[in-house]
Amino acid sequence: MSAITRPLTPPASHLRPFDVRRDLNAVANLVEACFADTLDEDGQRYVEQMHTAARNPSYLRWAANVADHISMPLSGYVWEENGYLAGNLSLIPFTLQGQRRYLIANVAVDPVYRRKGIARALTNIALEHARNRGASAVWLHVREENIPAFNLYLSLGFAERARRTTWESNLKSPHLASLGESWQSSGVTFIPPRSQHWPQQRAWLERIYPPELTWHFPFNLNVLRPDLWGGIYRFLAGVDVRQWAAERERKLLGVLSWQPQPDHADHLWLASTPENEELVIAALLPHARRKLAQRKRMVVDYPAGRGVQAFQDASFHLMQTLIWMEVKIQDQG
C-alpha cells in the first residue's frame, strides 16, 4: 500500500496533456486492457466508439476545439514511458448549481507500470487543472472493491460522499408469475400515479437521486411528472416513460418509473422511503417486468446496502457498487 501513496516527483517529459488527435486510440487500448474484467456491454461499446472516433479526422478536429467545454471525456492527462502510453486520466467538465466542476474518469495504468506513483501524479495534475480553471470541486467514483485506489484518493484529500449500487434484471429468471410472492398478502395495490402524487414522488426522487450523483444519467424530473405538464414535456422531447404506483389503504408507498434507452438496458427510477422500500421493490419490480414482458435488461441505480434482499427476490443481481468521492478545490489551499 505504501508504494502507491509515497510522494513522487515525475520527470516532466513523462506527464503531458491528453491530445485527442494523437492519443485517443492508445487510450482506448489502455482502458480496454485495464478494465477487461469489468467492462459491461455499454463499456465495450464505449471503447469501440473511441476506436471508431480515432479514425475520423473530422471528429478529432472538432473534439480538439471543444475538449474543455462539454461533458465528454475529451481532455485529461497521460503518462508516457519511452513513447508508450502507460497511464491515462480523463477530465469531464460539468456545471451544477451554477458552479463549474470536474469528474475524473478513465484512470488507467498499464499493469506493468503500476505501483510507481503514476495514478497519484495524474490525479495531482488533474486537481491543478481544475483549480486553474476556477472549478469549485472535483468528483470521481471508484469501485467498492478497489481498496488501493480508494485509499489513494483519500490521501489526496477526497472524501466519500455516497455509495451507489447498480442492480440489473436477470433475463434468465424464474417465471414472472412466481416473482414477488412475498408482498401478495400485504394489501398492496397498483394504480397509475396521479397528479396529486407528484409532490411526494418528487421529494422522494430528489432524495434518492441527488443531482451531484445523477447529472450524467438520463434522469429528468420533468419527464416523470404524472400530470398534463409532464405529458406535454414527454411529447415535445420524444421521451417514452411508463410508471406504476403502489399504495395500501389509499396511502402512497412508492412509484416505479421505466424509461427505455438505446443501450443494452433500460433505466428504472424508484421513489419511496427507507421504511417502505423493501415492500415497494418486492411488489413493483416484478409487476413492471410482467407489464413490459421483459423486453430487455433493466437497471436500477440505488443507495448501496438498501433493499438488497428485495432486489434479489425480484431476480435482480448486483452489477457494481461505486464509491462517489469529492474534493473541494478551496480546501486545497
LUMPANU-810996 format. One line per field, with one value per residue (C-alpha): residue number from 0; z negated, y, x negated. Coordinates in nm, 2 decimals. Layout:
// residues N
k = [NUM:...]
w = [Z:...]
v = [Y:...]
u = [X:...]
END
This chain:
// residues 333
k = [0:1:2:3:4:5:6:7:8:9:10:11:12:13:14:15:16:17:18:19:20:21:22:23:24:25:26:27:28:29:30:31:32:33:34:35:36:37:38:39:40:41:42:43:44:45:46:47:48:49:50:51:52:53:54:55:56:57:58:59:60:61:62:63:64:65:66:67:68:69:70:71:72:73:74:75:76:77:78:79:80:81:82:83:84:85:86:87:88:89:90:91:92:93:94:95:96:97:98:99:100:101:102:103:104:105:106:107:108:109:110:111:112:113:114:115:116:117:118:119:120:121:122:123:124:125:126:127:128:129:130:131:132:133:134:135:136:137:138:139:140:141:142:143:144:145:146:147:148:149:150:151:152:153:154:155:156:157:158:159:160:161:162:163:164:165:166:167:168:169:170:171:172:173:174:175:176:177:178:179:180:181:182:183:184:185:186:187:188:189:190:191:192:193:194:195:196:197:198:199:200:201:202:203:204:205:206:207:208:209:210:211:212:213:214:215:216:217:218:219:220:221:222:223:224:225:226:227:228:229:230:231:232:233:234:235:236:237:238:239:240:241:242:243:244:245:246:247:248:249:250:251:252:253:254:255:256:257:258:259:260:261:262:263:264:265:266:267:268:269:270:271:272:273:274:275:276:277:278:279:280:281:282:283:284:285:286:287:288:289:290:291:292:293:294:295:296:297:298:299:300:301:302:303:304:305:306:307:308:309:310:311:312:313:314:315:316:317:318:319:320:321:322:323:324:325:326:327:328:329:330:331:332]
w = [0.00:-0.09:0.26:0.43:0.16:0.13:0.28:0.64:0.85:1.20:1.49:1.67:2.00:1.87:1.79:2.05:2.15:2.34:2.72:2.86:3.22:3.11:2.81:2.84:2.99:2.74:2.45:2.58:2.59:2.24:2.10:2.26:2.12:1.77:1.73:1.94:1.64:1.55:1.88:1.94:2.28:2.26:2.16:2.45:2.69:2.54:2.62:2.97:3.02:2.91:3.17:3.44:3.34:3.36:3.73:3.80:3.88:3.87:3.53:3.40:3.52:3.35:3.03:3.00:3.01:2.75:2.52:2.21:2.26:2.29:2.06:2.25:2.18:2.43:2.21:1.94:1.90:2.00:1.88:2.14:2.09:2.39:2.63:2.49:2.33:1.99:1.80:1.86:1.67:1.83:1.71:1.78:1.71:1.58:1.42:1.12:0.94:1.14:1.04:1.27:1.16:1.30:1.29:1.30:1.51:1.70:1.46:1.61:1.56:1.75:1.50:1.59:1.47:1.16:0.80:0.93:0.83:1.18:1.07:0.80:1.04:1.29:1.01:0.87:1.21:1.27:0.94:1.05:1.39:1.22:0.98:1.26:1.44:1.14:1.06:0.72:0.68:0.84:0.82:0.91:0.84:0.76:0.74:0.38:0.40:0.53:0.19:0.31:0.53:0.26:0.02:0.28:0.33:-0.05:-0.08:0.18:-0.01:0.14:-0.09:-0.04:0.04:0.13:0.22:0.51:0.63:0.98:0.99:1.32:1.40:1.49:1.83:1.73:1.42:1.28:1.44:1.38:1.22:0.93:0.86:0.58:0.39:0.05:0.08:0.20:-0.15:-0.24:-0.10:0.17:0.49:0.81:0.97:1.23:1.04:1.02:1.03:0.66:0.60:0.77:0.48:0.27:0.56:0.65:0.29:0.28:0.62:0.52:0.21:0.38:0.70:0.59:0.89:0.79:0.84:1.14:1.37:1.62:1.62:1.85:1.53:1.57:1.32:1.58:1.78:1.47:1.38:1.40:1.49:1.80:1.80:1.78:2.07:2.28:2.19:2.29:2.62:2.71:2.60:2.77:2.45:2.36:1.99:1.81:1.43:1.16:0.81:0.51:0.24:-0.07:-0.22:0.02:-0.11:0.15:0.07:0.38:0.75:1.01:1.35:1.66:1.92:2.23:2.35:2.67:2.47:2.36:2.06:1.98:1.67:1.37:1.12:0.78:0.55:0.19:-0.17:-0.36:-0.57:-0.27:-0.01:-0.07:-0.01:0.28:0.45:0.39:0.53:0.81:0.98:1.07:1.16:1.41:1.56:1.62:1.78:2.00:2.09:2.00:2.33:2.23:1.92:1.68:1.44:1.12:0.95:0.58:0.25:0.15:-0.12:-0.09:0.04:0.11:0.03:0.21:0.53:0.52:0.46:0.77:0.97:1.00:0.95:0.82:1.10:0.91:0.62:0.67:0.41:0.50:0.37:0.38:0.31:0.28:0.45:0.20:-0.07:0.13:0.05]
v = [0.00:0.24:0.20:0.38:0.65:0.77:1.11:1.11:1.39:1.25:1.37:1.64:1.46:1.16:1.36:1.56:1.68:1.43:1.51:1.36:1.36:1.17:0.96:0.85:0.51:0.44:0.54:0.31:0.02:0.10:0.13:-0.20:-0.38:-0.24:-0.29:-0.60:-0.79:-0.52:-0.38:-0.44:-0.42:-0.04:-0.02:-0.23:-0.02:0.29:0.15:0.06:0.41:0.55:0.34:0.45:0.82:0.79:0.70:1.00:1.32:1.55:1.43:1.47:1.83:1.91:1.73:1.92:2.25:2.17:1.94:2.16:2.29:1.99:1.70:1.44:1.27:1.47:1.62:1.50:1.38:1.08:0.92:0.81:0.57:0.56:0.66:0.41:0.55:0.37:0.58:0.79:1.02:1.18:1.51:1.57:1.93:1.98:2.26:2.21:2.48:2.74:2.61:2.46:2.12:1.82:1.45:1.24:0.93:0.65:0.64:0.36:0.25:-0.04:-0.33:-0.34:0.03:0.02:0.09:0.37:0.66:0.73:0.74:0.98:1.21:1.21:1.29:1.57:1.74:1.70:1.88:2.16:2.17:2.21:2.48:2.68:2.69:2.81:2.48:2.46:2.08:1.76:1.44:1.08:0.73:0.41:0.05:-0.05:-0.35:-0.13:-0.05:0.07:0.33:0.44:0.49:0.68:0.93:0.96:1.06:1.33:1.49:1.33:1.25:0.98:1.13:0.83:0.46:0.36:0.01:-0.07:-0.36:-0.54:-0.77:-1.13:-1.23:-1.59:-1.57:-1.78:-1.75:-1.39:-1.51:-1.66:-1.34:-1.10:-1.35:-1.22:-0.90:-1.05:-1.07:-0.72:-0.54:-0.35:-0.25:-0.10:0.22:0.47:0.76:1.07:1.44:1.47:1.21:1.43:1.64:1.33:1.14:1.43:1.47:1.10:1.12:1.42:1.25:0.92:1.07:1.40:1.60:1.56:1.18:1.17:1.46:1.20:0.99:1.04:1.15:1.44:1.52:1.68:1.35:1.17:1.42:1.22:1.53:1.73:1.93:1.61:1.46:1.78:1.77:1.40:1.46:1.75:1.57:1.25:1.05:0.73:0.66:0.42:0.44:0.24:0.34:0.11:0.21:0.05:0.17:0.47:0.57:0.61:0.38:0.43:0.48:0.30:0.46:0.28:0.48:0.29:0.35:0.28:0.10:-0.26:-0.19:0.03:0.25:0.22:0.50:0.41:0.66:0.55:0.58:0.36:0.24:0.11:0.04:-0.33:-0.38:-0.14:-0.31:-0.66:-0.55:-0.31:-0.46:-0.79:-0.60:-0.39:-0.68:-0.86:-0.55:-0.49:-0.86:-0.84:-0.67:-0.64:-0.59:-0.32:-0.14:0.05:0.28:0.29:0.38:0.09:-0.15:-0.07:-0.31:-0.58:-0.88:-0.73:-0.67:-1.03:-1.17:-0.97:-1.15:-0.86:-0.91:-0.67:-0.54:-0.30:-0.07:0.27:0.50:0.86:1.09:1.47:1.72:2.09:2.30:2.58:2.32:2.25:2.60]
u = [0.00:-0.28:-0.43:-0.13:-0.10:-0.46:-0.54:-0.66:-0.80:-0.79:-1.01:-0.80:-0.85:-0.65:-0.34:-0.16:0.19:0.41:0.42:0.74:0.59:0.28:0.38:0.74:0.67:0.40:0.62:0.90:0.65:0.53:0.89:0.98:0.68:0.71:1.08:1.14:1.28:1.53:1.65:2.02:2.19:2.21:1.84:1.74:1.95:1.78:1.43:1.54:1.67:1.34:1.16:1.41:1.37:0.99:1.02:1.24:1.04:1.34:1.44:1.09:1.07:1.40:1.31:0.97:1.16:1.43:1.24:1.26:1.61:1.85:1.94:1.74:1.41:1.21:0.95:0.72:0.36:0.15:-0.18:-0.43:-0.72:-0.97:-0.69:-0.44:-0.12:-0.12:0.13:0.44:0.68:0.98:1.14:1.51:1.63:1.99:2.19:2.40:2.60:2.41:2.07:1.81:1.69:1.49:1.54:1.22:1.27:1.09:0.80:0.60:0.24:0.08:0.02:-0.35:-0.38:-0.17:-0.30:-0.52:-0.30:-0.16:0.20:0.11:-0.08:0.21:0.46:0.25:0.22:0.59:0.66:0.42:0.60:0.94:0.81:0.65:0.99:1.19:1.37:1.53:1.49:1.37:1.56:1.47:1.61:1.42:1.54:1.60:1.36:1.07:0.93:0.58:0.74:0.99:0.70:0.50:0.79:0.84:0.47:0.52:0.80:1.10:1.39:1.65:1.99:2.21:2.21:2.44:2.52:2.63:2.88:2.96:3.25:3.17:3.30:3.30:3.52:3.80:4.14:4.25:4.58:4.38:4.18:4.27:4.49:4.37:4.58:4.91:5.06:4.96:5.26:5.06:5.25:5.12:5.25:5.12:4.95:5.18:5.10:5.17:4.89:4.63:4.51:4.44:4.29:4.07:3.95:3.86:3.68:3.48:3.36:3.27:3.12:2.94:2.81:2.44:2.47:2.71:2.61:2.46:2.78:3.09:3.27:3.51:3.78:4.00:4.01:4.15:4.43:4.76:4.97:5.05:4.73:4.53:4.72:4.66:4.29:4.26:4.44:4.21:3.90:4.00:3.94:4.13:4.20:4.42:4.50:4.67:4.76:4.80:5.05:5.21:5.53:5.51:5.17:4.89:4.60:4.38:4.36:4.15:4.07:3.95:3.75:3.63:3.27:3.08:2.81:2.82:3.05:3.35:3.35:3.58:3.62:3.75:3.92:4.00:3.89:3.65:3.94:4.14:3.87:3.84:4.21:4.22:3.92:4.06:4.40:4.33:4.03:4.20:4.51:4.32:4.14:4.47:4.63:4.32:4.29:3.91:3.82:3.46:3.24:3.33:3.10:3.16:2.92:2.99:2.82:2.58:2.69:3.06:3.33:3.07:3.29:3.59:3.38:3.25:3.60:3.72:3.45:3.20:2.83:2.57:2.36:2.13:2.11:1.94:1.80:1.85:1.58:1.53:1.26:1.35:1.09:1.09:0.99:0.68:0.53]
END
